[in-house]
Structures are given as structure tokens and as C-alpha cells.
Amino acid sequence: MAKIGAEAVPEIGGLAHVKGLTLRAFEVVDARARGHRAHTAMHAVVRG
């Protein structure tokens, strides 16, 4: 999970790694909740 994000953008490093883990976490939440709250929160993180 973490390796995929790190290997995809090694030049960016830490920031991309943290962002990747955050997005993955929101994907899990969205999958479990299957609601608009988690989906909206995920987009908020992407934009911010």
C-alpha cells in the first residue's frame, strides 16, 4: 500500500508519501461508509 505511493513519485518524497497514505485512508473510510460525507472529505483533502 505505502510502497506503491512511494515508488510512484519518489522525486517528491515525504509529502507525496503522506498525501498518498491520507488518500488511501479516506478511500477506506469512503468504502466503509459508502456515503457523501467521506467522499466530500476526501475531495477536501485533495484540494487542500
PyMOL commands that set and color helices and strands:
alter all, ss='L'
color gray80, all
select helices_A, chain A and resi 2-8+14-33+36-47
alter helices_A, ss='H'
color red, helices_A
deselect
rebuild
show_as cartoon
